[in-house]
Every structure is written in C-alpha cells, then in structure tokens.
Amino acid sequence: MLQKMVSSAELPGTVRGRDYVPYVFSAMQRTVVVQSFKSEGYIDYARMKRLQVQTKPSPASFFILTFLSRQVVKPLEFLLGIFPDAVGLKKGAVSPGET
C-alpha cells in the first residue's frame, strides 16, 4: 500500500527498504551537504553518511527532481553530481580552491 501511494505521487517521498522518507527530509539532507561544502570548501564522508545521503542528484531542478533518481551512490559521486570540480580525498572532498 505504501509503495503504491509513493509510486502514484499521492504520498511525496521514497521508500528505502521498509522506511518511508518524505521528500522534505531528503531536501534537508542535501541542503545541509551543499551548504556545508559551499561554505567550508570541504565535507567528510562520515558526515554525509550520518546525514544518510544515498541518492544521486539530478542536474535538473535540484530540490524537486533530484528525488526521482533513486540510484544509491557513494558520497563522492553524490558531490560530483553537484560540484563537478570537487576533489575526492580518502576521508572527504574539497573544492578545487581549497587544495
């Protein structure tokens, strides 16, 4: 029933295993990552994992259409989808201006 409601867009969000994740929660996760990376020029993968960032961002309409792509990716792949010039390190990523 839940999957059917999500698939029909009656209930905006995604289903991850047995958990329902509202789009607003996913948007908050991504906003924290993006704003942190922009302001600090660095983000560690452990922080992204704690935020449960799991989906590949879409280049179109970041806050709405991002959620249509449910492909699980690694943190660096997520960042490269938003910041193509990000430099991956062992425990995090930096912006090119910070290297």
N, C-alpha and C positions, 0 to 999 in steps of 0.2 A: 504494500500500500504506500509506504513512504517513498520508495523508489519511483513509483508511478506518479506521485504528486510532484516530485522533483523533476522528473522527465517531462512532464506537461507544463512546467514552469508555474504551476499552481502554488508551489512552495519554493521560493527562491533560495537556492543553495546547492550543495553537493552531498553525496553520501560517500563517506570514507569508511569502508568496512561496515561496521554496524553503527557508526556515528553519523548524525546529521550535522553538517556545518553550514550555517547561514552565510550568505554572501557578505553580509556586513562584517562578520568575523574575519573572513578571508581578506576583505578590503583593508581592515585594520592591520592584519599581519603584514601585508605588502606595504602599506603606508609606513609602518614603523621601519621596515628594512630599507625602503627607498630614502626616507628622510634621514635615517642614521648614516647611510652610505654617502648621501649628498653632503651632510653637514660635517661628518668626521673624516670622510675620504677613506674609510676602512670599515669593514664589518667582519667579525669572525663567524665561522661556520657553526660553531656551537650556539651562538645567539640565534642564528637562523633556525637551527634545529629546535631550540626551546620555543621559538615562535611557531613551529610546525609548518613552516613554508614548504609546500610539497608540490606545487603545480607550476608548470612552465607558463610564463606570462605571454600574452598575445601582444603583438605590436599595436593592434588597433584598440582604441578606447579602453585604456588600461583599467579603469575602475569597474567597468561593466563586462566587457567581452573577455577579459583575462580569464574569467571563471569558466568559459566554455571549453577551454583546453584543460583536460584533467590528467595529462601525462605527468607521471612522477619523474622528477629530475633531481639532480644534485644541486646543492646551493650555488656553486659557481655557474652552472648552466642557467639557473634562475637569474642571477645577476647579469650575466652576459646578454640575456634576452632584453634587459632594460638598459644596461650600461655596456655596450659592445666593446668599449676600450678598457674595461676593468681587467686588472692583472691578478690572476689566481696565485695564491701562496699556499703553503702547507696547511695553515690553520685559518685562513681567511682570504679576503680580497681587498685590494687597494685601488684607488683611482689612479690613472696614469700620472697625474700631477703630484701625487704623494710618494712616488717611487724615487 
